[in-house]
Amino acid sequence: MRTYGARLHRRTKTIKPTCRGYNRRNGLHRTLLARAVVMMVLVMASGCSQEDAPLVIDFSQREEVTLKAARPDRLTYAYLPQFSHAVSFQRHHRLVNHLREKTGLDVVQIFPDTFDEHMRMVGQGKIDISFSNPFIYVMMAHDHGARAFARIIESGGHERFRGEIIARADNAAIRSLADCRGKRWVAVDPFSAGGYLYALGLFLDNGILPEDFTEIAFAPGPGGKQEKVVLAVQAGQFDVGSVREGALDVLADKIDLAEIRVIGRTDWYPGWVYAARSGLDPQITAHVGRALMALDGSDPDDREVLDRAHMTAIVSSSDREFDPVRALWNRALTKRPGWRRATGKAGGQHP
């Protein structure tokens, strides 16, 4: 999990003494050290008179010190790190403040570094409220007992979302999905919905199997994975990439989007989902759900919260709404025999 704070690194340089002049300096150091010891003894002797008895410390007398515990009403909130931590904070800190104000709970936004870490932390009880893509959700529900209680309506009024296949606009060798055979594909993450699973389903629908690619790679490092896919394709490091629809807009002020062409779009699937970890008090979940669903786009203050989070509204949801994603997951597993079943545990082998 990423924490923020200034950090200073001091470089030390070790210099080995040479023979010339070393003995002279060494003798000088000994003389200075001897004088310092004499001065210290004189000071101590003058400072300790008969009236000033030495202070006796009884180490058998101890006092237990209790560290201040976290507030019992603390609630952790995490946005799956599809974008950089800075973008996650910018999009959701007003929403977190809204929850803190409306529920009276100490809601704190935390920042897992990877999709896998997000799932592990839900399973470990370190994330109470998860905001994730539906693929991550169905795996957390399967492996950790997480339960959906709300989903979003995205900007533009879409209740569902989809993925996009992208290539460089000037790449004459790639004009259609069929041209992706034998090419290098970079995806967001093995657990990305719009940035991998949905794209895999689209390729399978068009008779393109994973082994038809020269390479399938995933964006490295913590956070910012959608952006990294776009930049890798733009730089020519990979032939095609897969991202969720809307990811290109995040880079509109950083690159010339005319250099990127969308060569295919996936089917629509259920939108992003709010889920509570297993064991969270149902009353707390209901309280948070009411606060989220109370956000009203016609209210100026609420509108600002929703706009910042790229949402139109938040509505009630249940687990069965995500069965289409489960079906796609199971279908993909049959085509990727080497793809480990997603358990949210570290150390597994990714495709």
GIKACOR-V114828 format. One record per residue. N is the residue number from 1. RES is the residue in three letters. OMEGA is omega in radians with two decimals (NA if undefined). NEAR is the number of other C-alpha atoms within 10 Angstrom. Layout:
N/RES/OMEGA/NEAR
N/RES/OMEGA/NEAR
This chain:
1/MET/-3.07/11
2/ARG/2.98/12
3/THR/-3.08/9
4/TYR/3.07/7
5/GLY/3.14/5
6/ALA/-3.11/4
7/ARG/3.12/6
8/LEU/3.09/5
9/HIS/3.14/5
10/ARG/3.10/6
11/ARG/3.10/5
12/THR/-3.12/6
13/LYS/-3.14/6
14/THR/-3.13/5
15/ILE/3.13/6
16/LYS/3.13/6
17/PRO/3.04/10
18/THR/-3.11/8
19/CYS/-3.07/8
20/ARG/3.07/8
21/GLY/-3.08/9
22/TYR/-3.12/11
23/ASN/3.13/12
24/ARG/-3.14/10
25/ARG/-3.12/12
26/ASN/3.11/10
27/GLY/3.11/11
28/LEU/3.13/12
29/HIS/3.14/11
30/ARG/3.13/11
31/THR/3.13/11
32/LEU/3.14/10
33/LEU/3.14/12
34/ALA/3.12/11
35/ARG/-3.14/10
36/ALA/3.13/11
37/VAL/3.12/10
38/VAL/3.14/10
39/MET/-3.13/12
40/MET/3.14/10
41/VAL/3.14/11
42/LEU/-3.14/10
43/VAL/-3.12/10
44/MET/-3.14/10
45/ALA/-3.11/10
46/SER/-3.07/8
47/GLY/-3.10/10
48/CYS/3.09/11
49/SER/3.13/10
50/GLN/-3.13/7
51/GLU/-3.09/6
52/ASP/-3.14/8
53/ALA/3.12/8
54/PRO/3.14/9
55/LEU/3.14/6
56/VAL/-3.14/6
57/ILE/3.14/7
58/ASP/-3.09/7
59/PHE/3.09/6
60/SER/3.13/6
61/GLN/-3.11/6
62/ARG/3.09/7
63/GLU/3.14/6
64/GLU/3.12/5
65/VAL/-3.12/6
66/THR/3.10/6
67/LEU/3.13/6
68/LYS/-3.10/6
69/ALA/3.08/6
70/ALA/3.14/8
71/ARG/-3.11/9
72/PRO/-3.13/8
73/ASP/-3.13/11
74/ARG/-3.11/14
75/LEU/-3.11/18
76/THR/-3.06/19
77/TYR/-3.13/22
78/ALA/3.07/25
79/TYR/3.14/24
80/LEU/-3.00/25
81/PRO/3.07/24
82/GLN/3.07/26
83/PHE/3.13/19
84/SER/3.12/18
85/HIS/3.12/22
86/ALA/3.11/11
87/VAL/3.11/15
88/SER/3.14/21
89/PHE/-3.12/19
90/GLN/-3.09/13
91/ARG/-2.95/19
92/HIS/-3.07/20
93/HIS/3.09/16
94/ARG/3.11/17
95/LEU/3.09/22
96/VAL/3.08/21
97/ASN/3.08/15
98/HIS/3.13/19
99/LEU/-3.14/22
100/ARG/-3.11/18
101/GLU/-3.03/13
102/LYS/-3.10/15
103/THR/-3.07/16
104/GLY/3.13/12
105/LEU/3.12/17
106/ASP/-3.09/18
107/VAL/-3.08/21
108/VAL/3.09/17
109/GLN/3.09/20
110/ILE/-2.93/19
111/PHE/3.01/25
112/PRO/-3.10/23
113/ASP/-3.05/20
114/THR/3.08/22
115/PHE/-3.12/22
116/ASP/3.13/22
117/GLU/3.09/19
118/HIS/-3.13/27
119/MET/3.14/30
120/ARG/-3.09/21
121/MET/3.03/19
122/VAL/3.13/24
123/GLY/3.14/22
124/GLN/-3.13/13
125/GLY/-3.13/16
126/LYS/3.01/17
127/ILE/-3.14/24
128/ASP/-3.12/26
129/ILE/-3.12/25
130/SER/2.99/26
131/PHE/-2.98/22
132/SER/3.01/24
133/ASN/-3.06/23
134/PRO/3.10/27
135/PHE/3.08/24
136/ILE/-3.12/25
137/TYR/-3.07/27
138/VAL/3.07/23
139/MET/3.11/20
140/MET/3.08/25
141/ALA/-3.12/19
142/HIS/-3.00/15
143/ASP/-2.99/16
144/HIS/3.10/20
145/GLY/3.07/18
146/ALA/-3.10/26
147/ARG/3.13/24
148/ALA/3.07/26
149/PHE/3.11/18
150/ALA/3.04/23
151/ARG/-3.07/28
152/ILE/2.87/25
153/ILE/-2.98/20
154/GLU/3.07/20
155/SER/-3.07/15
156/GLY/3.07/9
157/GLY/-3.13/11
158/HIS/3.06/14
159/GLU/3.11/20
160/ARG/3.10/15
161/PHE/-3.07/21
162/ARG/3.13/20
163/GLY/3.13/27
164/GLU/3.01/25
165/ILE/-3.05/29
166/ILE/3.05/26
167/ALA/3.05/28
168/ARG/-3.11/25
169/ALA/-3.10/16
170/ASP/3.11/12
171/ASN/-3.07/14
172/ALA/-3.11/9
173/ALA/-3.11/12
174/ILE/3.12/20
175/ARG/-3.11/17
176/SER/3.12/12
177/LEU/-3.13/18
178/ALA/-3.13/12
179/ASP/-3.10/13
180/CYS/3.10/22
181/ARG/3.12/17
182/GLY/-3.10/13
183/LYS/3.12/17
184/ARG/-3.07/18
185/TRP/3.02/25
186/VAL/3.14/27
187/ALA/-3.06/28
188/VAL/-3.02/27
189/ASP/3.09/25
190/PRO/-3.12/18
191/PHE/3.10/22
192/SER/3.12/27
193/ALA/-3.12/26
194/GLY/-3.08/31
195/GLY/3.08/29
196/TYR/-3.02/25
197/LEU/-3.11/24
198/TYR/3.12/30
199/ALA/3.10/26
200/LEU/3.09/24
201/GLY/3.12/19
202/LEU/3.11/20
203/PHE/3.13/20
204/LEU/3.11/15
205/ASP/-3.11/11
206/ASN/3.06/11
207/GLY/3.14/12
208/ILE/-3.09/17
209/LEU/3.13/15
210/PRO/-3.12/18
211/GLU/3.09/12
212/ASP/3.13/14
213/PHE/3.04/14
214/THR/-3.11/12
215/GLU/2.95/14
216/ILE/-3.12/17
217/ALA/-3.14/16
218/PHE/-3.10/21
219/ALA/-3.07/20
220/PRO/2.94/13
221/GLY/-3.14/10
222/PRO/3.02/19
223/GLY/3.05/24
224/GLY/-3.02/21
225/LYS/3.11/25
226/GLN/3.14/28
227/GLU/-3.10/20
228/LYS/3.10/22
229/VAL/-3.13/30
230/VAL/-3.11/28
231/LEU/3.13/19
232/ALA/3.10/16
233/VAL/-3.14/22
234/GLN/-3.12/23
235/ALA/3.14/11
236/GLY/3.12/12
237/GLN/3.09/13
238/PHE/-3.09/22
239/ASP/-3.13/22
240/VAL/3.09/29
241/GLY/3.09/31
242/SER/3.13/32
243/VAL/3.03/31
244/ARG/3.09/23
245/GLU/-3.09/17
246/GLY/-3.12/14
247/ALA/3.14/21
248/LEU/-3.11/20
249/ASP/-3.13/11
250/VAL/-3.10/13
251/LEU/-3.07/15
252/ALA/-3.13/11
253/ASP/-3.10/8
254/LYS/-3.14/9
255/ILE/3.05/14
256/ASP/-3.08/10
257/LEU/3.09/16
258/ALA/3.12/10
259/GLU/-3.10/13
260/ILE/3.10/19
261/ARG/3.06/19
262/VAL/-3.10/18
263/ILE/3.11/18
264/GLY/3.08/17
265/ARG/-3.08/20
266/THR/2.98/21
267/ASP/3.07/14
268/TRP/3.10/15
269/TYR/-3.12/22
270/PRO/-3.07/21
271/GLY/-3.11/20
272/TRP/-2.90/24
273/VAL/2.97/27
274/TYR/-3.14/29
275/ALA/3.08/27
276/ALA/3.11/28
277/ARG/3.07/24
278/SER/3.10/18
279/GLY/3.10/10
280/LEU/-3.12/15
281/ASP/-3.14/12
282/PRO/3.11/11
283/GLN/3.09/9
284/ILE/3.10/16
285/THR/-3.14/19
286/ALA/3.14/14
287/HIS/3.12/16
288/VAL/3.13/22
289/GLY/3.13/23
290/ARG/-3.14/18
291/ALA/3.12/18
292/LEU/-3.07/25
293/MET/3.10/15
294/ALA/3.12/14
295/LEU/-3.01/20
296/ASP/-3.11/16
297/GLY/3.13/16
298/SER/3.09/8
299/ASP/-3.07/9
300/PRO/-3.13/10
301/ASP/3.11/12
302/ASP/3.13/18
303/ARG/3.13/17
304/GLU/3.11/14
305/VAL/-3.11/23
306/LEU/-3.13/24
307/ASP/3.14/15
308/ARG/-3.13/15
309/ALA/-3.13/20
310/HIS/3.11/16
311/MET/3.00/20
312/THR/3.13/21
313/ALA/3.05/22
314/ILE/-3.06/24
315/VAL/3.14/19
316/SER/-3.13/15
317/SER/3.10/18
318/SER/-3.04/14
319/ASP/-3.02/16
320/ARG/3.12/10
321/GLU/-3.05/15
322/PHE/3.09/19
323/ASP/3.08/14
324/PRO/3.11/13
325/VAL/3.08/20
326/ARG/-3.13/18
327/ALA/3.13/11
328/LEU/3.11/16
329/TRP/-3.13/21
330/ASN/3.11/12
331/ARG/-3.14/13
332/ALA/-3.14/18
333/LEU/3.14/14
334/THR/-3.14/10
335/LYS/3.12/14
336/ARG/-3.09/14
337/PRO/3.12/10
338/GLY/-3.11/11
339/TRP/-3.11/15
340/ARG/3.06/12
341/ARG/-3.03/14
342/ALA/-3.14/20
343/THR/-3.10/16
344/GLY/-3.14/23
345/LYS/-3.12/13
346/ALA/2.99/10
347/GLY/3.13/7
348/GLY/-3.14/13
349/GLN/3.13/10
350/HIS/3.13/13
351/PRO/NA/13
